């Protein structure tokens, strides 16, 4: 399964919708490891960029490729949506679903479900219907469901939007653990504090284009452009 | 008013004494309509879901036709099935005309579009909810349909019950293809039509009450079995 690093390359990638350019042209190479945070105002194309990388958004022009062959790269990725999508099933069944799809043996599914439920603090709620969980619990469940297949690359689209401090901290702890154990994470956020806590490198998107990017210390210390500087200071950048 | 009262009394005695004729035609009604329902569900549930998931060229046209077919006049369906199964028709050799099988075929044709259409409506909403997740997990097509069918099973129950309601109360088609033959193809609805024609309103009404009670019992039984309205809102 493990065969070389997963490097993503976007070449001249453009996404157009109804004649308007949503994203691009973007030229971008994402290395096989790290914790990348994508920053930018609403409508800058953050979600679209993630979806393009994940392969669920069709490009109008250009190409998006992984260093692995298509199906293998697909199978090694997971995506957590901004509003968690809960299957109308119990918590345990939600966790088991991605594993059932790849025909994991029953016994292993059970052990992993129990393990992950414990990790997200939902051990007592295994039989509860997932759509009835609270917002924070739903997002944690969505995150666990994404990580349960041990993806090599994890995408997160503002996972902590609408969550309170405690839920955010719990999710960040899970993300930190996943990152430490070798999962490549690419995540969007509006929260600069969160970016400072988590990122090893950052990308600033403005109007569909990569405005600035760099490893975390450099990005903060020496912003390349006035917009980056303003954005990092918390000014409103449009 | 006397007629209705007489009907109620008649229905009461028919049921209390377990009138053998009544039991026989009630069971035949159930047998025909439930078999038709099961066959129709096997076709309509996957098809309706497939319509919600798949995008293809004539999808809108297919859905429009399906919705139009919901209003198929049973008598016309009966007539067509009659022509197909009659001795001179293409399936005449099978000797199915005036048998319960012919009645089942006709009812399947009548209720399949109804069930498929309701299924499609329900599954479209569920698919909109699940779309991103299932695409992201890279689920194969048949898995998507399976997941939607399973998670939407309670709405599908409504579709099935609507189909059953239409089948059990239907008289036009089964009269034509079944022929209302005593001890062979007589069911509750055709018996009611016959008794009304003969002027035996008490018996007709009695049979009518039995029919209504039957529909209620089946609905309650299915709801109880599937535990709707008890846990969760889905």
HADDOCK unambig.tbl for C-alpha pairs under 7 A between the chains (distance, minus, plus):
assign (segid A and resid 56 and name CA) (segid B and resid 136 and name CA) 6.81 0.50 0.50
assign (segid A and resid 79 and name CA) (segid B and resid 136 and name CA) 6.55 0.50 0.50
assign (segid A and resid 85 and name CA) (segid B and resid 130 and name CA) 6.76 0.50 0.50
assign (segid A and resid 85 and name CA) (segid B and resid 133 and name CA) 6.68 0.50 0.50
assign (segid A and resid 88 and name CA) (segid B and resid 151 and name CA) 5.73 0.50 0.50
assign (segid A and resid 129 and name CA) (segid B and resid 232 and name CA) 6.97 0.50 0.50
